[in-house]
Amino acid sequence: MSTKGIKEIILKGFGASPGICIGRAYLLDKADIEVVSKYHISKEGVKNEKNRFKTAVKNAKDELSIIIKDFTKEFRQYASILESHILLLNDKTLHGKTIEFIEVEHINAEWALKKVVIDIKAKFQNMQDGYLKERYADIVHVADRIMINLVGVKDVNIKGIEKNVVLVSHDLSPAQTSQIDMEKIMGIVTDRGSMTSHTSIIAKSIGIPGVFGVENSTIMIKEGDLLILDGSTGLVIINPSEKTVVDYEDKKNKYEKQKAALIKYKDITSETTDKVHIMVLGNIELPEEAVTVLNCGGDGIGLYRTEFQYLGRNFFPSEQELFSHYKEVIEKMFPKYVTIRTLDINGDKAISRTTHPIEPNPALGLRAIRYCLKRTDVFMTQLRAILRAAVFGNVRILFPLICDYTEILEAKRFLYKAANSLDIEGIPYKRDIEIGIMIEVPSAVIMADIMAEQVDFFSIGTNDLIQYSLAIDRNNQQVAHLYNQFHPAIIRMIKHVADVGKKKGIKVFMCGEMAGDPMNTPILLGIGLDELSMNPQSIPNIKRMIRALNADEARIFVAELLKKKTSAEVKDAVLDSYGKIIKKYI
């Protein structure tokens, strides 16, 4: 596999799916739909043009339905992603607006669809939440499939690839990824995409290394180039030297051994050397990710984000639609716990045609529990769906962005109201589910002792807690470097919440990114948290890390850590005391 005499080139992207592969590049031809012409449609021809668009939508729907029907066992769990794409095909924002442009402006369907996608992109780009921004990719994939049918070109044929290759593409939709032959495709490189895309979720689950968001990869990489793909670090090396190939062969072997070890350890209990048991759970966004949590050895779901069903649509999901998705997850996880967080976005982000004005600072605006307490109809629909689904397993409900004691009282009042309405209608439900709140703003930390009187558990959301406490927008490149999980104030706040929980007799969990970082495990263990919830792929490593630690020693360590004055001092102390252990799991 030598490329002697050719200069190696290193490209950087996002590590979308971990793993290392070495192989020849296979450039996937993108269907030629980027350049479309605009032309005028006569008044008499508008009806035919609308019908041409509707036919393209129907064909796109039929194609997705066939893909779902032909799913192999490995991909069956991702049916709901493609089913959501089928729903998007009929969405009023995409479908209805395109028809409107054809009618009003008398333009061809291709140009009308392109205009709609550009408008939607502008709306999504203004969102601060990275997860929500990524959902724009789903709309693009759906629009591309319609456009392929409008233009009359053939979609790329992934199933037809007959040799072992590294797939290089401008982008891959979930539908295309789900047609991959795992015996042939060694890895995936794309110009677009990110770590939170649905394509990334599928790639992670089936174990194919992936690096996404590599700008100009399809230009820089030529057909047949030897590639090294490192999905853990986000590196793509074109025409590597013999030494680089040898080094990465060694890294690949080590990774495969580590992966085998993780599989071996995924079902072990996360118990310290002095017999303290810490539950390790997974965070999910989609029903199909529940399987990934189980495959990674998760003790349950510590955070089920419920926003996806509300995104990019012109109407709120029905109670039955929400119930079906929650029930699917709860049944898959039984008897393990599923913690369902109520809607944590505002109306502008959730519904495309909202009457609410655009907020200059949505992170501090009408969002999460504030929005739900204002739009009680939306809140009640979700609460009823959760209570109904709870019949099928073990469920906890989690209210986000609680800043004030009265918000808890109001949220609980509506929960009881939802239960009573189900009672009156004779619909089966489960009333006695645990109630928790997210601790993610300083006021909740300060008032934790009072708030503990009204709930069964706290769940610390460190992503927002750090942002709000340090007054840092982590998406702002000018200040993102100041976003620091080792800040002494953050450590003290988490410790205070844990101490309150013990004093008041309620459990304290963590579901932020800190929970999945081995660097933080000794700190969180010493602080005394009861559960850690994280990206499912981090679960085996954290379980092994916990098994290598002593809880008593960690408590003594944290007592000294609380005396540190700077983030650097905190980090240095962690590395001095636990560096050798941590290196095994990073």
Summary of the structure (lengths in Angstrom):
residues: 586
radius of gyration: 25.0
end to end distance: 29.3
largest distance: 81.1
contacts: 2031
relative contact order: 0.10
helix: 52%
strand: 15%
